[in-house]
């Protein structure tokens, strides 16, 4: 399952975004009291295809694709009293994706930790903390090797590469840009660095900024995101919280008045899902309509294993219906009457939105 970590400075709206994604209810503390806990919860990935399939099949249960979100306390320059080793980041060390919440809203009742709004400065501050956390990992690994009574052949090969990374990081260069070849990177026993993780930037605006589609530093931030190939999602966390308290019909009216099709957190969930090249296939029936998460390029037999290893082991055929065909014709029977459902073998590459019934024998 996809895991994401929410990072950012204190009082930027991380916990608001976390609560919106996970539907956790009332907003909790922004960790201003010095707490060091990490909040973790599951967020569904909104999908209108699942909504349609649910209306069509009227199942007892509907299961959307999910992502696991972790919200760590706010980071500031030198949070861990010294270079690297930010203890708050331990809670997201193994996530697949980082979501960086950046504040552009101005609220005198909730002053910015640095006194004024500057999104580029905030991004650089958090980026530096991530780099210092990576440096701490490298330094501890070097110390462990050098303190060992016996250095293995593998450790001897790794040590100079670690020192090369350390030298680069001490000058502000990430491990990815330290000049290691792919073969050298594979020698490192550190599976991933924070600065290597894919990242999405979320701009948390106030209501006026949201309506005007403008905020301080927007042009510069757009240039930075283009340079790094980072997706930027713009939301108004406070407004989305208020909308979330309304009845569904009132929510729809509110969105229409704002001239937007969906909430920013819905777009964020899908962007996180797509960032790692993930897709969904569906199983449907009167008991359950469910989205199954797989990597793009997964074949039918491997996809069957997502449901159960017995189905993968006893795989015979996959009966595949394209979502668009079902949507246009309105029923599985009509799709079959037109010969538009196909039987595929184990090497068939599953496509996003495929509706699959697996035939198997064990």
CORTAVEN-V260358 format. One record per backbone hydrogen bond with DSSP energy under -0.5 kcal/mol. CO is the residue of the C=O (numbers start at 0). NH is the residue of the N-H. E is the energy in kcal/mol with one decimal. If there is no record, write none. Layout:
co nh e
CO NH E
CO NH E
//
This chain:
co nh e
1 67 -2.9
2 95 -1.7
2 96 -1.3
3 69 -1.9
4 6 -0.5
4 98 -3.2
5 71 -1.6
6 100 -2.7
7 74 -2.7
8 11 -0.7
12 16 -2.4
13 17 -2.8
14 18 -2.7
15 19 -2.2
16 20 -2.7
17 21 -2.6
18 22 -1.1
18 23 -1.5
20 43 -0.5
29 10 -0.5
30 33 -1.2
38 70 -3.1
40 68 -3.3
42 66 -2.7
43 45 -0.8
46 49 -0.8
46 50 -1.6
47 51 -2.2
48 52 -2.5
49 53 -2.3
50 54 -2.0
51 55 -2.2
52 56 -2.7
53 57 -2.5
60 288 -2.0
61 63 -0.5
62 290 -2.3
64 44 -3.0
65 1 -0.6
66 42 -3.1
66 68 -0.6
67 3 -3.0
68 40 -2.3
69 5 -3.4
69 71 -0.6
70 38 -2.2
75 78 -1.8
77 80 -2.2
84 86 -0.5
85 88 -1.3
86 89 -1.4
87 90 -1.0
88 91 -1.8
89 92 -1.0
91 94 -1.3
95 197 -0.6
96 4 -2.4
97 99 -0.6
97 199 -2.3
98 6 -2.5
98 100 -0.7
99 101 -0.5
99 201 -3.0
101 203 -3.0
104 106 -0.5
106 109 -2.2
107 110 -0.5
111 114 -2.0
117 121 -2.1
118 122 -2.4
119 123 -2.4
120 124 -2.3
121 125 -2.2
122 126 -2.7
123 127 -2.1
124 128 -1.8
125 129 -2.3
126 130 -2.2
127 131 -2.7
128 132 -1.9
129 133 -1.9
130 134 -2.4
131 84 -0.6
131 135 -2.1
132 136 -1.7
133 137 -2.3
134 138 -2.8
135 139 -2.3
136 140 -1.9
137 141 -2.4
138 142 -2.6
139 143 -2.1
140 144 -2.1
141 145 -2.7
142 146 -1.9
143 147 -0.6
144 147 -0.9
149 151 -0.6
151 155 -2.4
152 156 -1.5
153 157 -1.7
154 158 -2.5
155 159 -0.7
156 160 -0.5
157 161 -2.3
158 162 -2.2
159 163 -1.6
160 164 -2.2
161 165 -2.6
162 166 -2.3
163 167 -1.9
164 168 -3.0
165 169 -2.3
166 170 -0.5
167 170 -1.2
167 172 -2.5
168 171 -1.9
173 176 -1.0
174 177 -1.6
180 184 -2.8
181 185 -1.6
182 186 -0.7
183 186 -0.9
183 187 -0.9
184 187 -0.7
188 190 -0.8
192 195 -1.3
192 196 -0.7
193 196 -1.1
197 97 -2.6
198 230 -0.7
199 99 -3.0
200 202 -0.5
200 232 -2.7
201 101 -3.3
201 203 -0.6
202 204 -0.8
202 234 -2.9
203 103 -2.3
203 104 -1.4
205 209 -2.5
206 210 -2.4
207 211 -2.4
208 212 -1.1
208 213 -1.8
214 217 -1.6
216 220 -2.6
217 221 -2.4
218 222 -2.0
219 223 -2.1
220 224 -2.6
221 225 -2.3
222 226 -2.3
223 227 -2.0
224 228 -1.2
224 229 -2.5
230 200 -2.6
232 202 -2.6
232 234 -0.5
234 204 -3.1
235 239 -2.5
236 240 -2.0
237 241 -1.8
238 242 -2.5
239 243 -2.2
240 244 -0.7
241 244 -0.9
242 245 -1.9
246 250 -2.5
247 251 -2.2
248 252 -1.7
249 253 -2.4
250 254 -2.6
251 255 -2.0
252 256 -2.4
253 257 -1.8
254 258 -0.5
254 259 -2.3
255 258 -1.0
262 265 -0.5
262 266 -1.5
263 267 -2.3
264 268 -2.2
265 269 -1.8
266 270 -2.6
267 271 -2.6
268 272 -1.9
269 273 -2.8
270 274 -2.2
271 275 -0.8
272 277 -1.4
273 276 -2.3
276 295 -2.6
278 293 -2.3
279 352 -3.3
280 291 -3.1
281 355 -2.6
282 289 -2.6
285 59 -1.3
286 60 -1.1
288 62 -2.8
289 282 -2.0
291 280 -1.8
293 278 -2.7
294 297 -1.6
297 349 -2.2
298 302 -2.5
299 303 -2.1
300 304 -1.3
301 305 -0.6
302 305 -1.2
302 306 -0.6
303 306 -1.1
303 307 -2.0
307 310 -0.5
307 311 -1.5
308 312 -2.6
309 313 -2.4
311 314 -1.0
313 360 -2.2
316 318 -0.5
316 358 -3.3
317 319 -0.8
317 343 -2.9
318 356 -2.2
319 341 -2.4
320 354 -2.9
321 325 -2.0
322 326 -2.9
323 327 -2.4
324 328 -2.4
325 329 -2.8
330 334 -1.7
331 335 -2.6
332 336 -2.6
333 337 -1.5
334 339 -2.6
335 338 -1.8
341 319 -3.4
341 343 -0.6
343 317 -2.5
344 347 -1.6
345 300 -1.7
347 299 -2.0
347 349 -0.7
349 296 -0.6
350 353 -2.1
353 281 -3.2
353 355 -0.6
354 320 -2.6
355 357 -0.5
356 318 -2.8
358 315 -2.8
358 316 -1.3
//
